[in-house]
Amino acid sequence: MSRAAAAARDTAGPPGAPAASRPPAEAAGAPGAASGTAGPPLATAEASPRSAHLGAWAELLRLPALFTVPGDALAGAAAAGARPGPRTLLAIGSSLCLYEAGMALNDWADRAEDAAERPYRPLPSGRIRPAAALTAAGVLTGAGLALAAGAGRPALAVAAPLAATVWAYDLALKHTPAGPAAMAAARGLDLLLGAAATGGGTRAALPSAALLGSHTLAVTAVSRRETTGGSVRAPLAALATTAALTGLVARRRTRLPAGRRAAAAPGLSGSTPAPTAAEALTAALGAVYAATAARPYFHAALNPSPPLTQRAVGGGIRATVPLQAALAARAGASATSLLVAALAPAGRLFARRAAMRKVSIT
């Protein structure tokens, strides 16, 4: 929904969606979809025509990045105080479709630029026709809206502006100052989609959406220089954002004795109970999030070369999953949090499969 992206652009796309630009990561929807790392095409001389064609589509849609998407809806459901159910599954399906629509549309919109900077990608290399990519984007968008409608009117009311944000990002906003904000909005809306589908409302999930959107904004800003490098400011800003988000997510509330809350003031003694299991889980996942994102951001700040900037974008996209899990744990949904956290190793295992080894998440 994010290349944010998108993952981003693991931005960005909406959902995404970067996207992570990517999609800043998610092509529009996650952090990372619009971004790309240098590398040869997926197809090889030994591959059959059919497997080569499927590989090209896997490359276009950045299949390994899909593991960063379900956590949006699950974190949204947790923030809404509702248990995931059938409507949550429909929201996840909608998010996946809209995220992939952003990925396909991203490459269609960037086909001329990619021909010069990333000729190995599926469209400029001729492995997928531009018309096919545009058609796929349209079909996936329609499918995403249909699934959201199945989850109820509140979900469709969020999915419609999410789809509009994905298309606006890829077709008009990506290369403007509004690009990172659009990508961040896509990720935030994707989380709200899960809240609307599961709980029927979005107000309680707004803080979580803002935190996830801030992360996507940082990843997308870094991804805008991933092919040229040279930006120290963006990785430093992303590093500061990561530190701030880690603190906000793991922040504990001090509980004062009954009758003294209204009189709370600096220096007033209160009770500081031992961390609960949910708070301990939140802190642990927050640490994983920081460790995943901070190191590549730091390296890119020290040496803003294209390879290290691309690694920073990839690290930011991957950090989306532990952040989603931390947000779910913060809402008291420990089981949902662990389910989201399990998507990270599952995604790595999927990416290591022979057919996926050359498919970048950015």
Secondary structure, 3 states (H helix, E strand, C coil): CCCCCCCCCCCCCCCCCCCCCCCCCCCCCCCCCCCCCCCCCCCCCCCCHHHHHHHHHHHHHCHHHHHHCHHHHHHHHHHCCCCCCHHHHHHHHHHHHHHHHHHHHHHHHCHHHHHHHCCCCCCCCCCCCHHHHHHHHHHHHHHHHHHHHHCCHHHHHHHHHHHHHHHHHHHHHCCCCCHHHHHHHHHHHHHHHHHHHHHCCCHHHHHHHHHHHHHHHHHHHHHCCCCCCCCCHHHHHHHHHHHHHHHHHHCCCCECCCCCCCCCCCCCCCECCCCCHHHHHHHHHHHHHHHHHHHHHHHHHHCCCHHHHHHHHHHHHHCHHHHHHHHHHHCCCHHHHHHHHCHHHHHHHHHCCHHHCCCCCC
